[in-house]
Amino acid sequence: MALTPKDYDQMTKKASPNTKSWRNIPLAFLIGGLICTLGQGMMEFLAAQGLQKDEAAAWTSVALVFLSALLTGLKVYDNIAKFGGAGTLVPITGFANAVVSPAIEFKSEGLVLGLGAKMFIIAGPVIVYGVTAAIIYGLILFLTGAH
């Protein structure tokens, strides 16, 4: 029996749960805001200890990546993501989670073909397109003399 596109669309809508935007959007905003507030608090604390702003920002980034990787390894970050949804995709913590999750999932396949090969399965495209965009942007700035 061949399905028409209209029949397939109706089956898809019936099988897909409705999004609870009224709940998900405020939770994502709350969790993302808390992560950013934590990072800003770390940076302010480190600056108050005498570090230059650049150094404080670098150490804050390192700390957020470490905490995100640690919480991912302890299966806590997944629970936070289930609660806060897209709010956990705050760039630096979400990126760390995107690298660590596949590494943990595929470690049973070995260090090279599992952990090494699959570690960047999610984060790899982000790196590729980020670097490509940076190169294109740099070339545009260079060629237009806007540097």
Secondary structure, 3 states (H helix, E strand, C coil): CCCCHHHHHHHHHHHCCCCCHHHHHHHHHHHHHHHHHHHHHHHHHHHHCCCCHHHHHHHHHHHHHHHHHHHHHCCHHHHHHHHHHHHHHCHHHHHHHHHHHHHHHCHHHCHHHHHHHHCCCCHHHHHHHHHHHHHHHHHHHHHHCCC
